[in-house]
Amino acid sequence: ISIPPKYAVSQIVGYLKGKSAIHVARQYMGKQKNFTGLHFWARGYYVSTAGHDEEVIRQYIKRHEEIDKKIDQLGLFK
């Protein structure tokens, strides 16, 4: 997507992730309210301002999948 300079990238990404997570919860999980505690998206995001480099994107995704697995494993001990 293209974001006008007057908007912060973090604002747009947060908005898109938030609204899409609510849509998924309503559409596929049958939730209408009380979305607290649900985690659909990973915490981070990738932004490229100079073009697309497929290998960099693949490495980013792989690294964050590994981080997410570690976080999930730590949650088992709570």
mmJSON file of the N, C-alpha and C atoms, coordinates in Angstrom:
{"data_MODEL":{"atom_site":{
"group_PDB":["ATOM","ATOM","ATOM","ATOM","ATOM","ATOM","ATOM","ATOM","ATOM","ATOM","ATOM","ATOM","ATOM","ATOM","ATOM","ATOM","ATOM","ATOM","ATOM","ATOM","ATOM","ATOM","ATOM","ATOM","ATOM","ATOM","ATOM","ATOM","ATOM","ATOM","ATOM","ATOM","ATOM","ATOM","ATOM","ATOM","ATOM","ATOM","ATOM","ATOM","ATOM","ATOM","ATOM","ATOM","ATOM","ATOM","ATOM","ATOM","ATOM","ATOM","ATOM","ATOM","ATOM","ATOM","ATOM","ATOM","ATOM","ATOM","ATOM","ATOM","ATOM","ATOM","ATOM","ATOM","ATOM","ATOM","ATOM","ATOM","ATOM","ATOM","ATOM","ATOM","ATOM","ATOM","ATOM","ATOM","ATOM","ATOM","ATOM","ATOM","ATOM","ATOM","ATOM","ATOM","ATOM","ATOM","ATOM","ATOM","ATOM","ATOM","ATOM","ATOM","ATOM","ATOM","ATOM","ATOM","ATOM","ATOM","ATOM","ATOM","ATOM","ATOM","ATOM","ATOM","ATOM","ATOM","ATOM","ATOM","ATOM","ATOM","ATOM","ATOM","ATOM","ATOM","ATOM","ATOM","ATOM","ATOM","ATOM","ATOM","ATOM","ATOM","ATOM","ATOM","ATOM","ATOM","ATOM","ATOM","ATOM","ATOM","ATOM","ATOM","ATOM","ATOM","ATOM","ATOM","ATOM","ATOM","ATOM","ATOM","ATOM","ATOM","ATOM","ATOM","ATOM","ATOM","ATOM","ATOM","ATOM","ATOM","ATOM","ATOM","ATOM","ATOM","ATOM","ATOM","ATOM","ATOM","ATOM","ATOM","ATOM","ATOM","ATOM","ATOM","ATOM","ATOM","ATOM","ATOM","ATOM","ATOM","ATOM","ATOM","ATOM","ATOM","ATOM","ATOM","ATOM","ATOM","ATOM","ATOM","ATOM","ATOM","ATOM","ATOM","ATOM","ATOM","ATOM","ATOM","ATOM","ATOM","ATOM","ATOM","ATOM","ATOM","ATOM","ATOM","ATOM","ATOM","ATOM","ATOM","ATOM","ATOM","ATOM","ATOM","ATOM","ATOM","ATOM","ATOM","ATOM","ATOM","ATOM","ATOM","ATOM","ATOM","ATOM","ATOM","ATOM","ATOM","ATOM","ATOM","ATOM","ATOM","ATOM","ATOM","ATOM","ATOM","ATOM","ATOM","ATOM","ATOM","ATOM","ATOM","ATOM","ATOM"],
"id":[1,2,3,4,5,6,7,8,9,10,11,12,13,14,15,16,17,18,19,20,21,22,23,24,25,26,27,28,29,30,31,32,33,34,35,36,37,38,39,40,41,42,43,44,45,46,47,48,49,50,51,52,53,54,55,56,57,58,59,60,61,62,63,64,65,66,67,68,69,70,71,72,73,74,75,76,77,78,79,80,81,82,83,84,85,86,87,88,89,90,91,92,93,94,95,96,97,98,99,100,101,102,103,104,105,106,107,108,109,110,111,112,113,114,115,116,117,118,119,120,121,122,123,124,125,126,127,128,129,130,131,132,133,134,135,136,137,138,139,140,141,142,143,144,145,146,147,148,149,150,151,152,153,154,155,156,157,158,159,160,161,162,163,164,165,166,167,168,169,170,171,172,173,174,175,176,177,178,179,180,181,182,183,184,185,186,187,188,189,190,191,192,193,194,195,196,197,198,199,200,201,202,203,204,205,206,207,208,209,210,211,212,213,214,215,216,217,218,219,220,221,222,223,224,225,226,227,228,229,230,231,232,233,234],
"type_symbol":["N","C","C","N","C","C","N","C","C","N","C","C","N","C","C","N","C","C","N","C","C","N","C","C","N","C","C","N","C","C","N","C","C","N","C","C","N","C","C","N","C","C","N","C","C","N","C","C","N","C","C","N","C","C","N","C","C","N","C","C","N","C","C","N","C","C","N","C","C","N","C","C","N","C","C","N","C","C","N","C","C","N","C","C","N","C","C","N","C","C","N","C","C","N","C","C","N","C","C","N","C","C","N","C","C","N","C","C","N","C","C","N","C","C","N","C","C","N","C","C","N","C","C","N","C","C","N","C","C","N","C","C","N","C","C","N","C","C","N","C","C","N","C","C","N","C","C","N","C","C","N","C","C","N","C","C","N","C","C","N","C","C","N","C","C","N","C","C","N","C","C","N","C","C","N","C","C","N","C","C","N","C","C","N","C","C","N","C","C","N","C","C","N","C","C","N","C","C","N","C","C","N","C","C","N","C","C","N","C","C","N","C","C","N","C","C","N","C","C","N","C","C","N","C","C","N","C","C","N","C","C","N","C","C"],
"label_atom_id":["N","CA","C","N","CA","C","N","CA","C","N","CA","C","N","CA","C","N","CA","C","N","CA","C","N","CA","C","N","CA","C","N","CA","C","N","CA","C","N","CA","C","N","CA","C","N","CA","C","N","CA","C","N","CA","C","N","CA","C","N","CA","C","N","CA","C","N","CA","C","N","CA","C","N","CA","C","N","CA","C","N","CA","C","N","CA","C","N","CA","C","N","CA","C","N","CA","C","N","CA","C","N","CA","C","N","CA","C","N","CA","C","N","CA","C","N","CA","C","N","CA","C","N","CA","C","N","CA","C","N","CA","C","N","CA","C","N","CA","C","N","CA","C","N","CA","C","N","CA","C","N","CA","C","N","CA","C","N","CA","C","N","CA","C","N","CA","C","N","CA","C","N","CA","C","N","CA","C","N","CA","C","N","CA","C","N","CA","C","N","CA","C","N","CA","C","N","CA","C","N","CA","C","N","CA","C","N","CA","C","N","CA","C","N","CA","C","N","CA","C","N","CA","C","N","CA","C","N","CA","C","N","CA","C","N","CA","C","N","CA","C","N","CA","C","N","CA","C","N","CA","C","N","CA","C","N","CA","C","N","CA","C","N","CA","C","N","CA","C","N","CA","C"],
"label_alt_id":[null,null,null,null,null,null,null,null,null,null,null,null,null,null,null,null,null,null,null,null,null,null,null,null,null,null,null,null,null,null,null,null,null,null,null,null,null,null,null,null,null,null,null,null,null,null,null,null,null,null,null,null,null,null,null,null,null,null,null,null,null,null,null,null,null,null,null,null,null,null,null,null,null,null,null,null,null,null,null,null,null,null,null,null,null,null,null,null,null,null,null,null,null,null,null,null,null,null,null,null,null,null,null,null,null,null,null,null,null,null,null,null,null,null,null,null,null,null,null,null,null,null,null,null,null,null,null,null,null,null,null,null,null,null,null,null,null,null,null,null,null,null,null,null,null,null,null,null,null,null,null,null,null,null,null,null,null,null,null,null,null,null,null,null,null,null,null,null,null,null,null,null,null,null,null,null,null,null,null,null,null,null,null,null,null,null,null,null,null,null,null,null,null,null,null,null,null,null,null,null,null,null,null,null,null,null,null,null,null,null,null,null,null,null,null,null,null,null,null,null,null,null,null,null,null,null,null,null,null,null,null,null,null,null],
"label_comp_id":["ILE","ILE","ILE","SER","SER","SER","ILE","ILE","ILE","PRO","PRO","PRO","PRO","PRO","PRO","LYS","LYS","LYS","TYR","TYR","TYR","ALA","ALA","ALA","VAL","VAL","VAL","SER","SER","SER","GLN","GLN","GLN","ILE","ILE","ILE","VAL","VAL","VAL","GLY","GLY","GLY","TYR","TYR","TYR","LEU","LEU","LEU","LYS","LYS","LYS","GLY","GLY","GLY","LYS","LYS","LYS","SER","SER","SER","ALA","ALA","ALA","ILE","ILE","ILE","HIS","HIS","HIS","VAL","VAL","VAL","ALA","ALA","ALA","ARG","ARG","ARG","GLN","GLN","GLN","TYR","TYR","TYR","MET","MET","MET","GLY","GLY","GLY","LYS","LYS","LYS","GLN","GLN","GLN","LYS","LYS","LYS","ASN","ASN","ASN","PHE","PHE","PHE","THR","THR","THR","GLY","GLY","GLY","LEU","LEU","LEU","HIS","HIS","HIS","PHE","PHE","PHE","TRP","TRP","TRP","ALA","ALA","ALA","ARG","ARG","ARG","GLY","GLY","GLY","TYR","TYR","TYR","TYR","TYR","TYR","VAL","VAL","VAL","SER","SER","SER","THR","THR","THR","ALA","ALA","ALA","GLY","GLY","GLY","HIS","HIS","HIS","ASP","ASP","ASP","GLU","GLU","GLU","GLU","GLU","GLU","VAL","VAL","VAL","ILE","ILE","ILE","ARG","ARG","ARG","GLN","GLN","GLN","TYR","TYR","TYR","ILE","ILE","ILE","LYS","LYS","LYS","ARG","ARG","ARG","HIS","HIS","HIS","GLU","GLU","GLU","GLU","GLU","GLU","ILE","ILE","ILE","ASP","ASP","ASP","LYS","LYS","LYS","LYS","LYS","LYS","ILE","ILE","ILE","ASP","ASP","ASP","GLN","GLN","GLN","LEU","LEU","LEU","GLY","GLY","GLY","LEU","LEU","LEU","PHE","PHE","PHE","LYS","LYS","LYS"],
"label_asym_id":["A","A","A","A","A","A","A","A","A","A","A","A","A","A","A","A","A","A","A","A","A","A","A","A","A","A","A","A","A","A","A","A","A","A","A","A","A","A","A","A","A","A","A","A","A","A","A","A","A","A","A","A","A","A","A","A","A","A","A","A","A","A","A","A","A","A","A","A","A","A","A","A","A","A","A","A","A","A","A","A","A","A","A","A","A","A","A","A","A","A","A","A","A","A","A","A","A","A","A","A","A","A","A","A","A","A","A","A","A","A","A","A","A","A","A","A","A","A","A","A","A","A","A","A","A","A","A","A","A","A","A","A","A","A","A","A","A","A","A","A","A","A","A","A","A","A","A","A","A","A","A","A","A","A","A","A","A","A","A","A","A","A","A","A","A","A","A","A","A","A","A","A","A","A","A","A","A","A","A","A","A","A","A","A","A","A","A","A","A","A","A","A","A","A","A","A","A","A","A","A","A","A","A","A","A","A","A","A","A","A","A","A","A","A","A","A","A","A","A","A","A","A","A","A","A","A","A","A","A","A","A","A","A","A"],
"label_entity_id":["1","1","1","1","1","1","1","1","1","1","1","1","1","1","1","1","1","1","1","1","1","1","1","1","1","1","1","1","1","1","1","1","1","1","1","1","1","1","1","1","1","1","1","1","1","1","1","1","1","1","1","1","1","1","1","1","1","1","1","1","1","1","1","1","1","1","1","1","1","1","1","1","1","1","1","1","1","1","1","1","1","1","1","1","1","1","1","1","1","1","1","1","1","1","1","1","1","1","1","1","1","1","1","1","1","1","1","1","1","1","1","1","1","1","1","1","1","1","1","1","1","1","1","1","1","1","1","1","1","1","1","1","1","1","1","1","1","1","1","1","1","1","1","1","1","1","1","1","1","1","1","1","1","1","1","1","1","1","1","1","1","1","1","1","1","1","1","1","1","1","1","1","1","1","1","1","1","1","1","1","1","1","1","1","1","1","1","1","1","1","1","1","1","1","1","1","1","1","1","1","1","1","1","1","1","1","1","1","1","1","1","1","1","1","1","1","1","1","1","1","1","1","1","1","1","1","1","1","1","1","1","1","1","1"],
"label_seq_id":[1,1,1,2,2,2,3,3,3,4,4,4,5,5,5,6,6,6,7,7,7,8,8,8,9,9,9,10,10,10,11,11,11,12,12,12,13,13,13,14,14,14,15,15,15,16,16,16,17,17,17,18,18,18,19,19,19,20,20,20,21,21,21,22,22,22,23,23,23,24,24,24,25,25,25,26,26,26,27,27,27,28,28,28,29,29,29,30,30,30,31,31,31,32,32,32,33,33,33,34,34,34,35,35,35,36,36,36,37,37,37,38,38,38,39,39,39,40,40,40,41,41,41,42,42,42,43,43,43,44,44,44,45,45,45,46,46,46,47,47,47,48,48,48,49,49,49,50,50,50,51,51,51,52,52,52,53,53,53,54,54,54,55,55,55,56,56,56,57,57,57,58,58,58,59,59,59,60,60,60,61,61,61,62,62,62,63,63,63,64,64,64,65,65,65,66,66,66,67,67,67,68,68,68,69,69,69,70,70,70,71,71,71,72,72,72,73,73,73,74,74,74,75,75,75,76,76,76,77,77,77,78,78,78],
"pdbx_PDB_ins_code":[null,null,null,null,null,null,null,null,null,null,null,null,null,null,null,null,null,null,null,null,null,null,null,null,null,null,null,null,null,null,null,null,null,null,null,null,null,null,null,null,null,null,null,null,null,null,null,null,null,null,null,null,null,null,null,null,null,null,null,null,null,null,null,null,null,null,null,null,null,null,null,null,null,null,null,null,null,null,null,null,null,null,null,null,null,null,null,null,null,null,null,null,null,null,null,null,null,null,null,null,null,null,null,null,null,null,null,null,null,null,null,null,null,null,null,null,null,null,null,null,null,null,null,null,null,null,null,null,null,null,null,null,null,null,null,null,null,null,null,null,null,null,null,null,null,null,null,null,null,null,null,null,null,null,null,null,null,null,null,null,null,null,null,null,null,null,null,null,null,null,null,null,null,null,null,null,null,null,null,null,null,null,null,null,null,null,null,null,null,null,null,null,null,null,null,null,null,null,null,null,null,null,null,null,null,null,null,null,null,null,null,null,null,null,null,null,null,null,null,null,null,null,null,null,null,null,null,null,null,null,null,null,null,null],
"Cartn_x":[0.844,0.0,0.884,0.311,1.009,0.364,1.181,0.683,1.114,0.156,0.528,1.459,2.365,3.344,2.734,1.492,0.905,0.519,0.547,0.221,1.478,1.582,2.697,2.426,3.457,3.316,2.752,3.224,2.762,1.258,0.736,-0.697,-1.494,-1.073,-1.792,-1.713,-0.533,-0.377,-1.202,-1.168,-1.969,-3.448,-3.908,-5.315,-5.695,-4.886,-5.179,-5.17,-4.173,-4.099,-5.27,-5.633,-6.735,-8.068,-8.372,-9.652,-9.758,-8.667,-8.723,-8.841,-8.21,-8.326,-9.766,-10.398,-11.8,-12.683,-12.436,-13.214,-13.081,-11.867,-11.642,-12.355,-12.26,-12.918,-14.43,-14.99,-16.447,-16.864,-16.145,-16.536,-16.287,-15.152,-14.753,-14.763,-14.815,-14.804,-16.129,-17.067,-18.383,-18.43,-17.369,-17.328,-18.012,-18.773,-19.355,-18.781,-18.401,-17.825,-16.723,-16.059,-15.039,-13.919,-13.101,-11.984,-10.704,-10.772,-9.562,-8.992,-7.687,-7.012,-6.807,-7.408,-7.22,-6.02,-5.181,-4.001,-4.01,-4.253,-4.313,-3.033,-2.525,-1.327,-0.091,1.072,2.339,2.519,3.388,3.56,4.203,5.089,5.82,5.243,5.941,5.577,6.81,6.76,7.878,7.462,8.322,8.054,9.271,9.029,10.098,9.772,10.711,10.464,11.202,12.038,12.852,12.609,11.599,11.344,11.269,11.069,10.861,12.078,12.543,13.617,13.073,12.703,12.02,12.817,14.121,14.93,14.927,14.986,14.935,13.6,12.52,11.191,11.11,11.625,11.612,12.391,13.563,14.364,13.636,12.99,12.228,11.123,10.364,9.262,9.792,10.849,11.414,11.898,12.585,13.105,11.952,10.897,9.78,8.952,8.903,8.245,8.981,10.309,11.114,10.896,10.84,10.606,9.226,8.218,6.859,6.783,7.49,7.5,8.103,9.195,9.824,8.884,8.195,7.244,6.108,5.602,4.543,4.997,6.247,6.776,6.911,7.309,7.408,6.04,4.994,3.642,3.122,3.753,3.328,3.583,4.519,4.903,4.141,3.18,2.391,1.307],
"Cartn_y":[-1.179,0.0,1.235,2.336,3.606,4.473,5.046,5.848,7.298,8.24,9.657,10.076,11.018,11.417,11.983,12.458,13.038,11.992,10.706,9.618,8.846,8.457,7.616,6.181,5.498,4.107,3.264,3.505,2.722,2.904,4.105,4.344,3.497,3.505,2.78,1.281,0.789,-0.648,-1.061,-0.285,-0.587,-0.618,0.339,0.395,-0.84,-1.161,-2.319,-3.625,-3.796,-5.021,-5.118,-4.003,-3.995,-4.302,-3.597,-3.794,-5.181,-5.669,-6.99,-8.089,-7.914,-8.904,-8.957,-7.792,-7.758,-8.439,-8.174,-8.801,-10.324,-10.82,-12.272,-12.863,-12.194,-12.7,-12.753,-11.744,-11.726,-12.746,-12.772,-13.594,-15.087,-15.432,-16.828,-17.438,-16.593,-17.116,-16.888,-16.227,-16.009,-14.986,-14.195,-13.181,-11.913,-11.268,-9.973,-8.868,-9.223,-8.255,-8.941,-8.148,-8.649,-9.396,-8.628,-9.201,-9.247,-8.877,-8.85,-10.253,-10.328,-11.609,-12.373,-11.916,-12.58,-11.978,-12.816,-12.345,-12.993,-12.192,-12.722,-12.45,-11.227,-10.842,-10.909,-11.069,-10.962,-9.511,-9.283,-7.933,-6.96,-7.409,-6.499,-6.418,-5.689,-5.591,-5.183,-5.415,-5.094,-3.96,-2.968,-1.852,-1.64,-1.505,-1.203,0.108,1.032,2.322,2.466,1.492,1.637,0.534,-0.287,-1.365,-2.691,-3.724,-5.041,-5.933,-6.551,-7.527,-8.811,-9.761,-10.967,-11.75,-11.833,-12.6,-11.95,-10.634,-9.923,-10.192,-10.168,-10.426,-11.857,-12.822,-14.217,-14.39,-13.759,-13.854,-13.216,-12.079,-11.39,-12.296,-12.904,-13.779,-14.983,-15.602,-16.774,-16.429,-15.311,-14.893,-14.641,-14.012,-13.72,-14.959,-15.916,-17.186,-17.873,-17.838,-18.448,-17.716,-16.393,-15.612,-15.927,-15.991,-16.3,-17.686,-18.659,-20.013,-19.986,-19.224,-19.128,-18.479,-17.432,-16.755,-17.698,-18.452,-19.423,-20.487,-20.94,-21.965,-21.416,-20.158,-19.562,-19.462,-19.273,-19.178,-20.481,-21.593,-22.9,-23.043,-22.262,-22.418,-21.486,-20.762,-19.845,-20.579],
"Cartn_z":[0.0,0.0,0.0,-0.335,-0.309,0.779,1.631,2.752,2.556,2.581,2.456,3.595,3.349,4.363,5.643,5.61,6.818,7.854,7.48,8.403,8.773,10.034,10.472,10.035,9.59,9.169,10.309,11.524,12.669,12.902,12.657,12.804,11.817,10.578,9.528,9.764,10.091,10.336,11.551,12.614,13.8,13.485,12.694,12.302,11.483,10.48,9.626,10.413,11.279,12.074,13.045,13.661,14.616,13.962,12.885,12.206,11.574,11.004,10.384,11.443,12.602,13.673,14.201,14.331,14.757,13.727,12.458,11.386,11.427,11.584,11.651,12.862,14.007,15.223,15.039,14.406,14.184,13.126,12.028,10.887,11.114,11.691,11.745,13.148,14.17,15.526,16.243,15.585,16.156,17.279,17.447,18.506,18.011,18.88,18.545,19.425,20.646,21.59,22.388,23.22,24.137,23.413,22.73,21.981,22.802,24.083,24.9,25.058,25.042,25.213,23.918,22.829,21.546,20.835,20.298,19.568,18.195,17.177,15.82,15.056,15.139,14.411,15.315,14.696,15.425,15.871,16.849,17.398,16.417,15.578,14.705,13.306,12.454,11.05,10.259,8.958,8.078,7.154,7.012,6.114,5.24,3.951,3.018,2.328,2.334,1.697,0.379,0.033,-1.171,-2.19,-1.996,-2.928,-2.211,-2.964,-2.379,-2.611,-1.563,-1.65,-1.05,-1.886,-1.44,-0.401,-0.555,0.392,1.774,1.836,3.117,3.802,3.049,3.605,4.138,3.384,3.836,5.136,5.243,6.463,7.645,7.404,8.453,8.983,8.09,8.498,9.261,8.76,9.426,10.833,10.976,12.274,13.253,12.803,13.696,14.009,13.119,13.444,14.581,14.539,15.596,16.932,16.899,18.117,18.685,17.818,18.266,18.899,18.346,18.924,20.329,20.508,21.823,22.831,22.412,23.297,23.673,22.698,22.965,23.953,23.815,24.723,26.136,26.272,27.598,28.259,27.475,28.005,28.555,28.221,28.721,30.208,30.739,32.144,33.069,32.569,33.421,34.138],
"occupancy":[1.0,1.0,1.0,1.0,1.0,1.0,1.0,1.0,1.0,1.0,1.0,1.0,1.0,1.0,1.0,1.0,1.0,1.0,1.0,1.0,1.0,1.0,1.0,1.0,1.0,1.0,1.0,1.0,1.0,1.0,1.0,1.0,1.0,1.0,1.0,1.0,1.0,1.0,1.0,1.0,1.0,1.0,1.0,1.0,1.0,1.0,1.0,1.0,1.0,1.0,1.0,1.0,1.0,1.0,1.0,1.0,1.0,1.0,1.0,1.0,1.0,1.0,1.0,1.0,1.0,1.0,1.0,1.0,1.0,1.0,1.0,1.0,1.0,1.0,1.0,1.0,1.0,1.0,1.0,1.0,1.0,1.0,1.0,1.0,1.0,1.0,1.0,1.0,1.0,1.0,1.0,1.0,1.0,1.0,1.0,1.0,1.0,1.0,1.0,1.0,1.0,1.0,1.0,1.0,1.0,1.0,1.0,1.0,1.0,1.0,1.0,1.0,1.0,1.0,1.0,1.0,1.0,1.0,1.0,1.0,1.0,1.0,1.0,1.0,1.0,1.0,1.0,1.0,1.0,1.0,1.0,1.0,1.0,1.0,1.0,1.0,1.0,1.0,1.0,1.0,1.0,1.0,1.0,1.0,1.0,1.0,1.0,1.0,1.0,1.0,1.0,1.0,1.0,1.0,1.0,1.0,1.0,1.0,1.0,1.0,1.0,1.0,1.0,1.0,1.0,1.0,1.0,1.0,1.0,1.0,1.0,1.0,1.0,1.0,1.0,1.0,1.0,1.0,1.0,1.0,1.0,1.0,1.0,1.0,1.0,1.0,1.0,1.0,1.0,1.0,1.0,1.0,1.0,1.0,1.0,1.0,1.0,1.0,1.0,1.0,1.0,1.0,1.0,1.0,1.0,1.0,1.0,1.0,1.0,1.0,1.0,1.0,1.0,1.0,1.0,1.0,1.0,1.0,1.0,1.0,1.0,1.0,1.0,1.0,1.0,1.0,1.0,1.0,1.0,1.0,1.0,1.0,1.0,1.0],
"B_iso_or_equiv":[0.0,0.0,0.0,0.0,0.0,0.0,0.0,0.0,0.0,0.0,0.0,0.0,0.0,0.0,0.0,0.0,0.0,0.0,0.0,0.0,0.0,0.0,0.0,0.0,0.0,0.0,0.0,0.0,0.0,0.0,0.0,0.0,0.0,0.0,0.0,0.0,0.0,0.0,0.0,0.0,0.0,0.0,0.0,0.0,0.0,0.0,0.0,0.0,0.0,0.0,0.0,0.0,0.0,0.0,0.0,0.0,0.0,0.0,0.0,0.0,0.0,0.0,0.0,0.0,0.0,0.0,0.0,0.0,0.0,0.0,0.0,0.0,0.0,0.0,0.0,0.0,0.0,0.0,0.0,0.0,0.0,0.0,0.0,0.0,0.0,0.0,0.0,0.0,0.0,0.0,0.0,0.0,0.0,0.0,0.0,0.0,0.0,0.0,0.0,0.0,0.0,0.0,0.0,0.0,0.0,0.0,0.0,0.0,0.0,0.0,0.0,0.0,0.0,0.0,0.0,0.0,0.0,0.0,0.0,0.0,0.0,0.0,0.0,0.0,0.0,0.0,0.0,0.0,0.0,0.0,0.0,0.0,0.0,0.0,0.0,0.0,0.0,0.0,0.0,0.0,0.0,0.0,0.0,0.0,0.0,0.0,0.0,0.0,0.0,0.0,0.0,0.0,0.0,0.0,0.0,0.0,0.0,0.0,0.0,0.0,0.0,0.0,0.0,0.0,0.0,0.0,0.0,0.0,0.0,0.0,0.0,0.0,0.0,0.0,0.0,0.0,0.0,0.0,0.0,0.0,0.0,0.0,0.0,0.0,0.0,0.0,0.0,0.0,0.0,0.0,0.0,0.0,0.0,0.0,0.0,0.0,0.0,0.0,0.0,0.0,0.0,0.0,0.0,0.0,0.0,0.0,0.0,0.0,0.0,0.0,0.0,0.0,0.0,0.0,0.0,0.0,0.0,0.0,0.0,0.0,0.0,0.0,0.0,0.0,0.0,0.0,0.0,0.0,0.0,0.0,0.0,0.0,0.0,0.0],
"pdbx_formal_charge":[null,null,null,null,null,null,null,null,null,null,null,null,null,null,null,null,null,null,null,null,null,null,null,null,null,null,null,null,null,null,null,null,null,null,null,null,null,null,null,null,null,null,null,null,null,null,null,null,null,null,null,null,null,null,null,null,null,null,null,null,null,null,null,null,null,null,null,null,null,null,null,null,null,null,null,null,null,null,null,null,null,null,null,null,null,null,null,null,null,null,null,null,null,null,null,null,null,null,null,null,null,null,null,null,null,null,null,null,null,null,null,null,null,null,null,null,null,null,null,null,null,null,null,null,null,null,null,null,null,null,null,null,null,null,null,null,null,null,null,null,null,null,null,null,null,null,null,null,null,null,null,null,null,null,null,null,null,null,null,null,null,null,null,null,null,null,null,null,null,null,null,null,null,null,null,null,null,null,null,null,null,null,null,null,null,null,null,null,null,null,null,null,null,null,null,null,null,null,null,null,null,null,null,null,null,null,null,null,null,null,null,null,null,null,null,null,null,null,null,null,null,null,null,null,null,null,null,null,null,null,null,null,null,null],
"auth_seq_id":[1,1,1,2,2,2,3,3,3,4,4,4,5,5,5,6,6,6,7,7,7,8,8,8,9,9,9,10,10,10,11,11,11,12,12,12,13,13,13,14,14,14,15,15,15,16,16,16,17,17,17,18,18,18,19,19,19,20,20,20,21,21,21,22,22,22,23,23,23,24,24,24,25,25,25,26,26,26,27,27,27,28,28,28,29,29,29,30,30,30,31,31,31,32,32,32,33,33,33,34,34,34,35,35,35,36,36,36,37,37,37,38,38,38,39,39,39,40,40,40,41,41,41,42,42,42,43,43,43,44,44,44,45,45,45,46,46,46,47,47,47,48,48,48,49,49,49,50,50,50,51,51,51,52,52,52,53,53,53,54,54,54,55,55,55,56,56,56,57,57,57,58,58,58,59,59,59,60,60,60,61,61,61,62,62,62,63,63,63,64,64,64,65,65,65,66,66,66,67,67,67,68,68,68,69,69,69,70,70,70,71,71,71,72,72,72,73,73,73,74,74,74,75,75,75,76,76,76,77,77,77,78,78,78],
"auth_comp_id":["ILE","ILE","ILE","SER","SER","SER","ILE","ILE","ILE","PRO","PRO","PRO","PRO","PRO","PRO","LYS","LYS","LYS","TYR","TYR","TYR","ALA","ALA","ALA","VAL","VAL","VAL","SER","SER","SER","GLN","GLN","GLN","ILE","ILE","ILE","VAL","VAL","VAL","GLY","GLY","GLY","TYR","TYR","TYR","LEU","LEU","LEU","LYS","LYS","LYS","GLY","GLY","GLY","LYS","LYS","LYS","SER","SER","SER","ALA","ALA","ALA","ILE","ILE","ILE","HIS","HIS","HIS","VAL","VAL","VAL","ALA","ALA","ALA","ARG","ARG","ARG","GLN","GLN","GLN","TYR","TYR","TYR","MET","MET","MET","GLY","GLY","GLY","LYS","LYS","LYS","GLN","GLN","GLN","LYS","LYS","LYS","ASN","ASN","ASN","PHE","PHE","PHE","THR","THR","THR","GLY","GLY","GLY","LEU","LEU","LEU","HIS","HIS","HIS","PHE","PHE","PHE","TRP","TRP","TRP","ALA","ALA","ALA","ARG","ARG","ARG","GLY","GLY","GLY","TYR","TYR","TYR","TYR","TYR","TYR","VAL","VAL","VAL","SER","SER","SER","THR","THR","THR","ALA","ALA","ALA","GLY","GLY","GLY","HIS","HIS","HIS","ASP","ASP","ASP","GLU","GLU","GLU","GLU","GLU","GLU","VAL","VAL","VAL","ILE","ILE","ILE","ARG","ARG","ARG","GLN","GLN","GLN","TYR","TYR","TYR","ILE","ILE","ILE","LYS","LYS","LYS","ARG","ARG","ARG","HIS","HIS","HIS","GLU","GLU","GLU","GLU","GLU","GLU","ILE","ILE","ILE","ASP","ASP","ASP","LYS","LYS","LYS","LYS","LYS","LYS","ILE","ILE","ILE","ASP","ASP","ASP","GLN","GLN","GLN","LEU","LEU","LEU","GLY","GLY","GLY","LEU","LEU","LEU","PHE","PHE","PHE","LYS","LYS","LYS"],
"auth_asym_id":["A","A","A","A","A","A","A","A","A","A","A","A","A","A","A","A","A","A","A","A","A","A","A","A","A","A","A","A","A","A","A","A","A","A","A","A","A","A","A","A","A","A","A","A","A","A","A","A","A","A","A","A","A","A","A","A","A","A","A","A","A","A","A","A","A","A","A","A","A","A","A","A","A","A","A","A","A","A","A","A","A","A","A","A","A","A","A","A","A","A","A","A","A","A","A","A","A","A","A","A","A","A","A","A","A","A","A","A","A","A","A","A","A","A","A","A","A","A","A","A","A","A","A","A","A","A","A","A","A","A","A","A","A","A","A","A","A","A","A","A","A","A","A","A","A","A","A","A","A","A","A","A","A","A","A","A","A","A","A","A","A","A","A","A","A","A","A","A","A","A","A","A","A","A","A","A","A","A","A","A","A","A","A","A","A","A","A","A","A","A","A","A","A","A","A","A","A","A","A","A","A","A","A","A","A","A","A","A","A","A","A","A","A","A","A","A","A","A","A","A","A","A","A","A","A","A","A","A","A","A","A","A","A","A"],
"auth_atom_id":["N","CA","C","N","CA","C","N","CA","C","N","CA","C","N","CA","C","N","CA","C","N","CA","C","N","CA","C","N","CA","C","N","CA","C","N","CA","C","N","CA","C","N","CA","C","N","CA","C","N","CA","C","N","CA","C","N","CA","C","N","CA","C","N","CA","C","N","CA","C","N","CA","C","N","CA","C","N","CA","C","N","CA","C","N","CA","C","N","CA","C","N","CA","C","N","CA","C","N","CA","C","N","CA","C","N","CA","C","N","CA","C","N","CA","C","N","CA","C","N","CA","C","N","CA","C","N","CA","C","N","CA","C","N","CA","C","N","CA","C","N","CA","C","N","CA","C","N","CA","C","N","CA","C","N","CA","C","N","CA","C","N","CA","C","N","CA","C","N","CA","C","N","CA","C","N","CA","C","N","CA","C","N","CA","C","N","CA","C","N","CA","C","N","CA","C","N","CA","C","N","CA","C","N","CA","C","N","CA","C","N","CA","C","N","CA","C","N","CA","C","N","CA","C","N","CA","C","N","CA","C","N","CA","C","N","CA","C","N","CA","C","N","CA","C","N","CA","C","N","CA","C","N","CA","C","N","CA","C","N","CA","C","N","CA","C","N","CA","C","N","CA","C"],
"pdbx_PDB_model_num":[1,1,1,1,1,1,1,1,1,1,1,1,1,1,1,1,1,1,1,1,1,1,1,1,1,1,1,1,1,1,1,1,1,1,1,1,1,1,1,1,1,1,1,1,1,1,1,1,1,1,1,1,1,1,1,1,1,1,1,1,1,1,1,1,1,1,1,1,1,1,1,1,1,1,1,1,1,1,1,1,1,1,1,1,1,1,1,1,1,1,1,1,1,1,1,1,1,1,1,1,1,1,1,1,1,1,1,1,1,1,1,1,1,1,1,1,1,1,1,1,1,1,1,1,1,1,1,1,1,1,1,1,1,1,1,1,1,1,1,1,1,1,1,1,1,1,1,1,1,1,1,1,1,1,1,1,1,1,1,1,1,1,1,1,1,1,1,1,1,1,1,1,1,1,1,1,1,1,1,1,1,1,1,1,1,1,1,1,1,1,1,1,1,1,1,1,1,1,1,1,1,1,1,1,1,1,1,1,1,1,1,1,1,1,1,1,1,1,1,1,1,1,1,1,1,1,1,1,1,1,1,1,1,1]
}}}
